[in-house]
Amino acid sequence: MTERHSNNADLLHHSGVSAYQNGDLKTALEFVLKAIKINSNVPKYYNTFGVILAQAGREQAAIKAYQKAIALNNDYGEAYSNLGNCLQKQNKYAESIEYYAKATKLNPDYVESYNNLAAALYKLGNFKAAIENCRKAIKLKDNYAEAYNTLAAALQAEQRFDEAIECYDKTVEYAPDYAEAYYSRGMLYLCNGEFAKGWDDYQWRLKTEKTKVILRYDKPWWQGENFQGKTLLVQSEQGFGDSIQFVRYLPMAKERGGTVILAEKSELIGLFQNLEGIDDLVDLRELTDVDVKYDLYIPLLNLPAIFDTKIDNIPARILYLSAKASKIAYWHDKIKTDAFKIGIAWSGNPEHANDHNRSCALKYFTRLAKIKNVKLFSLQKGSGIKQINNWPEDLELINLGQKFEDFTDTAAAIENMDLTISVDTSVAHLAGAMGKATWLLIPYESDWRWMLEREDSPWYPTIKLFRQKRHGNWDGVFQCVSEQLKILIEKQMVTNNKYSGAENDSSYNSRL
């Protein structure tokens, strides 16, 4: 770099932009920071600095850079929009909307800001406004793939499914490699029961930015052929619930070949130790460090497509997972009561894209705790457990989850319950896989696997679904649950007002 270049703020800024475009974030930051030190009064420098910081995952620092750019130029629409993007990444959707609105007001032709505003409105459940802003963006840029993708999601949330499919089609027409759009369209097909189309698009999940699993390409990917005398490595992906749901396919894979190895998350290793269809378990985190010998490879959630899964051939045999006898006995001693025992979970993984919709506040369960002859037991793990601190002192809630070491404890506690009531989390999947009576609370915009309008699940015969009738309305869900629970308990009461155990009533699950 020449001396003239090293002292010229504009040239340094330009070099930073070039380095950023080439993917060299470290060098880009260095150049732009030097430009700022030479001239600290140029809004564009701070905006660029913020863009690079945000790309590096340093959102909070990026926010400060954008705020400085706006302080220097209060009419800087791009900086307002970029600041909104950072806030949206932090799930601060209401705050982000203020900045997007400012950006579109300053620059009515700023097409990206309309789409970003629509995305934030969608997250807050304001689907009509999201649709309106998507259409504004598309009017300005008729081949704007991202706006069509956002529009599809908002239309889907409004349950305008045919229109949503058309918009996903438009998205991939204008952006043939848009993995998120294929993946979303696949889930919508699955939700509608169009499994053949759904599984094809669902494979695109592995190409999305949200995919965290490190895929392996050192061996051929299994396509469902017989593999006698060979070893198949099945790699877990996505969340705990996904693993619990789809390990049901491993016995089917085993039938077509020799040895099956499952690479799984450490928290599930104990639960899957005696799982039918596998010969060996490997900790997923140690997969790269352990010398695992195999001939074929497959990500776990590819299995439904390989076995041509349709509504009428879902492998839905209940009780494919079970609790350990020693732990059942241990937790039985902790749970002894004559009351109707309900295990509850109200919060999922906050990193899940739809967690703000699928999780609910613990306070809604107080309605159930007030029902006569009911005792609630928390099966909750993770950050949601903190909500117990605000549980009313005059209502009983036994916190079991804080003592769980892994899912073998969760399974044993569930085995000791008369009923499990949960939002869409791994607890519900586990209870369903164990063939236990389960009431699942799902949002208006539910996950694809729970399909549409059904009160039952083709994946888990003992699960009963309670759906929101409108976005965000958990009050209505819990009112229905409360009414059904009172009816159920009345049926289970005997003359001495004590509960007659469900384990002695073979018709229990069929009545749920």
SEDOKOL-922472 format. One record per residue (C-alpha): residue in one letter; x, y, z. Coordinates in nm, 2 decimals. Layout:
BEGIN
  r       x       y       z
  A       X       Y       Z
...
***
This chain:
BEGIN
  r       x       y       z
  M    0.00    0.00    0.00
  T    0.14    0.34   -0.10
  E    0.18    0.62    0.16
  R   -0.08    0.82   -0.03
  H   -0.32    0.53   -0.01
  S   -0.26    0.47    0.36
  N   -0.35    0.83    0.44
  N   -0.65    0.86    0.21
  A   -0.97    0.78    0.40
  D   -1.18    0.72    0.08
  L   -0.93    0.49   -0.07
  L   -0.90    0.29    0.26
  H   -1.28    0.27    0.27
  H   -1.29    0.15   -0.09
  S   -1.03   -0.12   -0.01
  G   -1.23   -0.23    0.29
  V   -1.54   -0.27    0.07
  S   -1.34   -0.47   -0.18
  A   -1.20   -0.70    0.10
  Y   -1.55   -0.75    0.23
  Q   -1.68   -0.84   -0.11
  N   -1.40   -1.10   -0.13
  G   -1.50   -1.25    0.20
  D   -1.19   -1.12    0.39
  L   -1.37   -0.97    0.69
  K   -1.06   -0.92    0.91
  T   -0.89   -0.71    0.64
  A   -1.21   -0.53    0.56
  L   -1.25   -0.42    0.92
  E   -0.89   -0.30    0.94
  F   -0.92   -0.08    0.63
  V   -1.25    0.08    0.73
  L   -1.14    0.14    1.08
  K   -0.83    0.32    0.95
  A   -1.06    0.53    0.73
  I   -1.27    0.62    1.03
  K   -0.96    0.72    1.23
  I   -0.85    0.95    0.95
  N   -1.20    1.11    0.91
  S   -1.45    1.03    1.18
  N   -1.73    1.24    1.04
  V   -1.83    1.04    0.73
  P   -2.16    0.84    0.79
  K   -2.09    0.60    0.50
  Y   -1.78    0.47    0.68
  Y   -1.97    0.38    0.99
  N   -2.25    0.22    0.79
  T   -1.99    0.00    0.60
  F   -1.82   -0.08    0.93
  G   -2.16   -0.19    1.07
  V   -2.23   -0.42    0.77
  I   -1.89   -0.59    0.81
  L   -1.93   -0.63    1.18
  A   -2.28   -0.78    1.14
  Q   -2.15   -1.02    0.88
  A   -1.89   -1.13    1.14
  G   -2.16   -1.20    1.39
  R   -2.09   -0.89    1.61
  E   -2.44   -0.75    1.60
  Q   -2.40   -0.53    1.91
  A   -2.09   -0.36    1.77
  A   -2.27   -0.32    1.44
  I   -2.56   -0.15    1.61
  K   -2.33    0.11    1.76
  A   -2.18    0.17    1.42
  Y   -2.52    0.22    1.25
  Q   -2.62    0.45    1.54
  K   -2.31    0.66    1.48
  A   -2.39    0.68    1.10
  I   -2.74    0.80    1.18
  A   -2.61    1.05    1.44
  L   -2.40    1.20    1.16
  N   -2.68    1.19    0.90
  N   -3.03    1.17    1.04
  D   -3.17    1.10    0.69
  Y   -2.95    0.80    0.62
  G   -3.21    0.54    0.51
  E   -2.97    0.26    0.45
  A   -2.83    0.28    0.80
  Y   -3.18    0.28    0.95
  S   -3.26   -0.04    0.75
  N   -2.93   -0.21    0.85
  L   -2.99   -0.12    1.21
  G   -3.33   -0.28    1.18
  N   -3.17   -0.60    1.04
  C   -2.94   -0.63    1.35
  L   -3.23   -0.58    1.59
  Q   -3.43   -0.84    1.40
  K   -3.14   -1.09    1.44
  Q   -3.17   -1.03    1.81
  N   -3.54   -1.10    1.80
  K   -3.62   -0.74    1.87
  Y   -3.88   -0.72    1.60
  A   -4.09   -0.43    1.73
  E   -3.78   -0.21    1.76
  S   -3.66   -0.32    1.41
  I   -4.00   -0.21    1.26
  E   -3.94    0.15    1.37
  Y   -3.62    0.17    1.18
  Y   -3.75    0.00    0.87
  A   -4.05    0.23    0.87
  K   -3.81    0.53    0.89
  A   -3.60    0.39    0.61
  T   -3.90    0.35    0.38
  K   -4.02    0.70    0.46
  L   -3.68    0.85    0.38
  N   -3.65    0.65    0.06
  P   -3.98    0.52   -0.08
  D   -3.80    0.33   -0.35
  Y   -3.58    0.13   -0.10
  V   -3.70   -0.21   -0.20
  E   -3.49   -0.42    0.05
  S   -3.63   -0.22    0.34
  Y   -3.99   -0.31    0.25
  N   -3.90   -0.68    0.25
  N   -3.71   -0.65    0.58
  L   -4.01   -0.47    0.73
  A   -4.24   -0.74    0.61
  A   -4.01   -1.01    0.77
  A   -4.03   -0.83    1.11
  L   -4.41   -0.79    1.08
  Y   -4.44   -1.16    1.00
  K   -4.24   -1.25    1.31
  L   -4.48   -1.04    1.52
  G   -4.78   -1.22    1.37
  N   -4.90   -0.91    1.17
  F   -4.93   -1.12    0.85
  K   -5.16   -0.88    0.66
  A   -4.91   -0.59    0.70
  A   -4.63   -0.82    0.60
  I   -4.82   -0.92    0.29
  E   -4.88   -0.55    0.21
  N   -4.51   -0.46    0.24
  C   -4.40   -0.76    0.03
  R   -4.63   -0.65   -0.25
  K   -4.48   -0.30   -0.23
  A   -4.13   -0.45   -0.27
  I   -4.24   -0.67   -0.56
  K   -4.40   -0.37   -0.73
  L   -4.07   -0.20   -0.72
  K   -3.88   -0.51   -0.83
  D   -4.09   -0.77   -0.99
  N   -3.82   -1.04   -0.98
  Y   -3.73   -0.99   -0.62
  A   -3.69   -1.35   -0.50
  E   -3.65   -1.27   -0.13
  A   -3.97   -1.07   -0.12
  Y   -4.16   -1.36   -0.29
  N   -4.02   -1.59   -0.02
  T   -4.13   -1.36    0.26
  L   -4.47   -1.32    0.10
  A   -4.51   -1.70    0.07
  A   -4.44   -1.74    0.44
  A   -4.69   -1.47    0.54
  L   -4.96   -1.62    0.31
  Q   -4.89   -1.96    0.46
  A   -4.93   -1.82    0.81
  E   -5.27   -1.68    0.69
  Q   -5.35   -2.03    0.57
  R   -5.37   -1.92    0.21
  F   -5.18   -2.22    0.10
  D   -5.23   -2.22   -0.28
  E   -5.11   -1.86   -0.30
  A   -4.81   -1.95   -0.08
  I   -4.71   -2.23   -0.31
  E   -4.73   -2.00   -0.61
  C   -4.50   -1.75   -0.43
  Y   -4.25   -2.02   -0.34
  D   -4.26   -2.12   -0.71
  K   -4.19   -1.76   -0.81
  T   -3.90   -1.75   -0.56
  V   -3.72   -2.05   -0.70
  E   -3.80   -1.93   -1.06
  Y   -3.61   -1.61   -0.99
  A   -3.35   -1.77   -0.76
  P   -3.30   -2.14   -0.86
  D   -3.06   -2.21   -0.58
  Y   -3.27   -2.05   -0.30
  A   -3.25   -2.34   -0.06
  E   -3.47   -2.18    0.21
  A   -3.75   -2.14   -0.04
  Y   -3.74   -2.51   -0.15
  Y   -3.72   -2.62    0.21
  S   -4.02   -2.40    0.32
  R   -4.22   -2.52    0.02
  G   -4.13   -2.88    0.11
  M   -4.26   -2.83    0.46
  L   -4.58   -2.68    0.33
  Y   -4.63   -2.98    0.10
  L   -4.58   -3.21    0.40
  C   -4.82   -3.01    0.61
  N   -5.08   -3.05    0.34
  G   -5.01   -3.43    0.32
  E   -4.84   -3.41   -0.02
  F   -4.56   -3.62    0.10
  A   -4.40   -3.71   -0.24
  K   -4.35   -3.35   -0.33
  G   -4.26   -3.26    0.02
  W   -3.97   -3.50    0.07
  D   -3.81   -3.39   -0.25
  D   -3.80   -3.02   -0.14
  Y   -3.72   -3.12    0.22
  Q   -3.38   -3.23    0.11
  W   -3.29   -2.87    0.05
  R   -3.28   -2.82    0.43
  L   -2.92   -2.94    0.42
  K   -2.82   -2.65    0.20
  T   -2.97   -2.37    0.41
  E   -2.77   -2.14    0.63
  K   -2.95   -2.27    0.94
  T   -2.81   -2.62    0.89
  K   -2.55   -2.67    1.16
  V   -2.46   -3.03    1.10
  I   -2.13   -3.09    0.92
  L   -2.22   -3.33    0.64
  R   -1.98   -3.60    0.53
  Y   -1.89   -3.67    0.17
  D   -1.60   -3.92    0.22
  K   -1.83   -4.21    0.15
  P   -2.13   -4.26   -0.09
  W   -2.47   -4.15    0.04
  W   -2.71   -4.43    0.10
  Q   -3.00   -4.43   -0.14
  G   -3.20   -4.72    0.01
  E   -3.02   -5.01   -0.16
  N   -2.94   -5.34    0.02
  F   -2.60   -5.31    0.20
  Q   -2.54   -5.66    0.33
  G   -2.18   -5.69    0.46
  K   -2.14   -5.32    0.48
  T   -2.17   -5.05    0.75
  L   -2.41   -4.75    0.73
  L   -2.34   -4.44    0.93
  V   -2.66   -4.24    1.01
  Q   -2.59   -3.89    1.13
  S   -2.83   -3.71    1.36
  E   -2.94   -3.35    1.26
  Q   -3.16   -3.07    1.39
  G   -3.31   -3.09    1.74
  F   -3.37   -3.35    2.00
  G   -3.73   -3.39    1.90
  D   -3.63   -3.46    1.54
  S   -3.40   -3.74    1.65
  I   -3.66   -3.89    1.87
  Q   -3.92   -3.88    1.59
  F   -3.71   -4.02    1.31
  V   -3.50   -4.29    1.48
  R   -3.81   -4.50    1.42
  Y   -3.68   -4.56    1.07
  L   -3.36   -4.73    1.19
  P   -3.50   -5.08    1.21
  M   -3.62   -5.04    0.85
  A   -3.27   -4.94    0.74
  K   -3.13   -5.23    0.94
  E   -3.35   -5.48    0.75
  R   -3.17   -5.38    0.43
  G   -2.82   -5.45    0.53
  G   -2.54   -5.52    0.77
  T   -2.42   -5.29    1.05
  V   -2.60   -4.96    1.14
  I   -2.41   -4.69    1.34
  L   -2.60   -4.39    1.47
  A   -2.40   -4.07    1.54
  E   -2.62   -3.89    1.80
  K   -2.62   -3.59    2.04
  S   -2.47   -3.68    2.38
  E   -2.79   -3.60    2.57
  L   -2.97   -3.88    2.38
  I   -2.71   -4.15    2.39
  G   -2.84   -4.31    2.71
  L   -3.20   -4.30    2.58
  F   -3.10   -4.47    2.25
  Q   -2.87   -4.74    2.40
  N   -3.11   -5.02    2.35
  L   -3.28   -4.88    2.04
  E   -3.39   -5.14    1.79
  G   -3.22   -5.11    1.45
  I   -2.87   -4.99    1.56
  D   -2.55   -5.18    1.63
  D   -2.35   -4.90    1.77
  L   -2.38   -4.54    1.90
  V   -2.13   -4.26    1.85
  D   -2.14   -3.92    2.02
  L   -2.20   -3.67    1.74
  R   -1.96   -3.42    1.89
  E   -1.68   -3.68    1.88
  L   -1.75   -3.80    1.53
  T   -1.46   -3.62    1.37
  D   -1.22   -3.73    1.64
  V   -1.32   -4.10    1.65
  D   -1.20   -4.35    1.39
  V   -1.55   -4.47    1.28
  K   -1.53   -4.71    0.99
  Y   -1.83   -4.72    0.76
  D   -1.91   -4.77    0.39
  L   -2.22   -4.56    0.34
  Y   -2.36   -4.25    0.50
  I   -2.70   -4.08    0.54
  P   -2.84   -3.78    0.74
  L   -3.12   -3.91    0.97
  L   -3.40   -3.70    0.82
  N   -3.33   -3.83    0.47
  L   -3.48   -4.17    0.58
  P   -3.85   -4.08    0.54
  A   -3.79   -4.00    0.17
  I   -3.58   -4.31    0.12
  F   -3.87   -4.53    0.25
  D   -4.13   -4.33    0.04
  T   -4.32   -4.23    0.34
  K   -4.69   -4.14    0.29
  I   -4.97   -4.08    0.53
  D   -5.08   -4.44    0.52
  N   -4.74   -4.60    0.57
  I   -4.58   -4.39    0.84
  P   -4.41   -4.63    1.08
  A   -4.62   -4.53    1.38
  R   -4.56   -4.83    1.61
  I   -4.59   -4.69    1.96
  L   -4.35   -4.77    2.24
  Y   -4.03   -4.77    2.03
  L   -3.86   -4.59    2.31
  S   -3.88   -4.68    2.68
  A   -3.74   -4.57    3.01
  K   -3.49   -4.77    3.22
  A   -3.65   -4.97    3.50
  S   -3.40   -4.84    3.76
  K   -3.47   -4.48    3.68
  I   -3.85   -4.54    3.67
  A   -3.82   -4.67    4.03
  Y   -3.60   -4.38    4.13
  W   -3.85   -4.11    4.00
  H   -4.15   -4.31    4.13
  D   -4.03   -4.24    4.48
  K   -4.01   -3.87    4.40
  I   -4.35   -3.85    4.25
  K   -4.57   -4.05    4.48
  T   -4.92   -3.90    4.51
  D   -5.28   -4.01    4.49
  A   -5.35   -3.70    4.27
  F   -5.37   -3.70    3.89
  K   -5.00   -3.66    3.79
  I   -4.93   -3.43    3.49
  G   -4.59   -3.36    3.35
  I   -4.56   -3.03    3.18
  A   -4.32   -2.84    2.95
  W   -4.38   -2.49    2.82
  S   -4.06   -2.38    2.65
  G   -3.85   -2.51    2.37
  N   -3.50   -2.43    2.24
  P   -3.49   -2.04    2.20
  E   -3.26   -2.09    1.90
  H   -3.54   -2.26    1.71
  A   -3.67   -2.04    1.43
  N   -4.03   -2.07    1.54
  D   -3.97   -2.08    1.92
  H   -4.13   -1.74    1.98
  N   -4.46   -1.90    1.85
  R   -4.44   -2.25    1.97
  S   -4.34   -2.18    2.33
  C   -4.58   -2.03    2.58
  A   -4.55   -1.87    2.92
  L   -4.56   -2.10    3.23
  K   -4.83   -1.88    3.38
  Y   -5.09   -2.03    3.15
  F   -5.06   -2.36    3.34
  T   -5.19   -2.21    3.66
  R   -5.54   -2.27    3.53
  L   -5.46   -2.65    3.54
  A   -5.30   -2.63    3.88
  K   -5.62   -2.51    4.02
  I   -5.82   -2.81    3.91
  K   -5.91   -3.04    4.20
  N   -5.70   -3.36    4.23
  V   -5.44   -3.24    3.99
  K   -5.07   -3.22    4.07
  L   -4.82   -3.06    3.82
  F   -4.46   -3.17    3.77
  S   -4.22   -2.97    3.56
  L   -4.03   -3.17    3.30
  Q   -3.87   -2.84    3.17
  K   -3.50   -2.80    3.10
  G   -3.31   -2.50    2.96
  S   -3.37   -2.13    3.00
  G   -3.75   -2.17    3.04
  I   -3.70   -2.32    3.38
  K   -3.64   -1.97    3.52
  Q   -4.01   -1.89    3.49
  I   -4.07   -2.12    3.79
  N   -3.94   -1.84    4.00
  N   -4.26   -1.64    3.92
  W   -4.50   -1.93    3.99
  P   -4.76   -1.84    4.24
  E   -4.67   -1.95    4.59
  D   -5.02   -2.08    4.67
  L   -5.01   -2.32    4.38
  E   -4.80   -2.64    4.37
  L   -4.55   -2.72    4.10
  I   -4.29   -2.98    4.16
  N   -3.97   -2.90    3.97
  L   -3.83   -3.23    3.84
  G   -3.65   -3.10    3.54
  Q   -3.37   -2.93    3.74
  K   -3.25   -3.27    3.85
  F   -3.25   -3.44    3.51
  E   -2.91   -3.54    3.39
  D   -3.02   -3.65    3.04
  F   -3.33   -3.78    2.85
  T   -3.32   -4.11    3.04
  D   -3.44   -3.91    3.35
  T   -3.70   -3.73    3.14
  A   -3.83   -4.07    3.01
  A   -3.85   -4.22    3.35
  A   -4.04   -3.92    3.49
  I   -4.28   -3.94    3.19
  E   -4.34   -4.31    3.26
  N   -4.46   -4.21    3.61
  M   -4.71   -3.95    3.48
  D   -5.07   -4.00    3.41
  L   -5.06   -3.74    3.14
  T   -4.80   -3.52    2.97
  I   -4.90   -3.18    2.85
  S   -4.64   -2.99    2.65
  V   -4.58   -2.74    2.38
  D   -4.40   -2.86    2.06
  T   -4.08   -2.97    2.22
  S   -3.87   -3.29    2.26
  V   -4.08   -3.38    2.57
  A   -4.39   -3.42    2.36
  H   -4.19   -3.63    2.10
  L   -4.05   -3.85    2.38
  A   -4.39   -3.91    2.55
  G   -4.54   -4.00    2.21
  A   -4.25   -4.23    2.12
  M   -4.31   -4.41    2.46
  G   -4.68   -4.45    2.38
  K   -4.78   -4.24    2.67
  A   -5.09   -4.02    2.68
  T   -4.99   -3.68    2.57
  W   -5.16   -3.35    2.50
  L   -4.97   -3.13    2.26
  L   -5.02   -2.76    2.25
  I   -4.94   -2.61    1.91
  P   -4.95   -2.26    1.77
  Y   -5.17   -2.13    1.49
  E   -4.87   -2.15    1.26
  S   -4.76   -2.50    1.36
  D   -4.48   -2.72    1.24
  W   -4.53   -2.93    0.93
  R   -4.54   -3.26    1.11
  W   -4.87   -3.18    1.29
  M   -5.03   -3.11    0.96
  L   -5.36   -2.91    0.93
  E   -5.67   -2.91    1.14
  R   -5.62   -3.26    1.28
  E   -5.66   -3.33    1.65
  D   -5.46   -3.65    1.62
  S   -5.11   -3.73    1.48
  P   -5.03   -4.00    1.23
  W   -4.68   -4.00    1.38
  Y   -4.78   -4.06    1.74
  P   -5.11   -4.25    1.80
  T   -5.13   -4.15    2.17
  I   -5.09   -3.77    2.11
  K   -5.39   -3.54    2.11
  L   -5.35   -3.19    1.95
  F   -5.48   -2.87    2.09
  R   -5.44   -2.59    1.83
  Q   -5.45   -2.22    1.86
  K   -5.75   -2.08    1.67
  R   -5.58   -1.76    1.60
  H   -5.22   -1.64    1.62
  G   -5.08   -1.60    1.97
  N   -5.40   -1.70    2.15
  W   -5.28   -1.94    2.42
  D   -5.58   -1.85    2.65
  G   -5.82   -2.03    2.41
  V   -5.59   -2.33    2.40
  F   -5.57   -2.36    2.78
  Q   -5.94   -2.30    2.83
  C   -6.00   -2.61    2.60
  V   -5.73   -2.81    2.78
  S   -5.88   -2.72    3.12
  E   -6.23   -2.83    3.01
  Q   -6.11   -3.16    2.87
  L   -5.89   -3.23    3.17
  K   -6.19   -3.18    3.41
  I   -6.39   -3.43    3.20
  L   -6.10   -3.68    3.20
  I   -6.05   -3.66    3.57
  E   -6.42   -3.70    3.64
  K   -6.42   -4.02    3.44
  Q   -6.11   -4.15    3.63
  M   -6.24   -4.08    3.98
  V   -6.37   -4.36    4.20
  T   -6.61   -4.33    4.49
  N   -6.33   -4.24    4.74
  N   -6.23   -3.94    4.52
  K   -5.90   -4.09    4.44
  Y   -5.76   -4.14    4.10
  S   -5.77   -4.49    3.95
  G   -5.44   -4.53    3.77
  A   -5.43   -4.52    3.39
  E   -5.20   -4.81    3.39
  N   -5.49   -5.03    3.50
  D   -5.72   -4.89    3.24
  S   -5.65   -5.03    2.89
  S   -5.90   -4.80    2.73
  Y   -5.74   -4.48    2.86
  N   -5.54   -4.37    2.56
  S   -5.83   -4.44    2.32
  R   -6.06   -4.20    2.52
  L   -5.82   -3.90    2.50
***
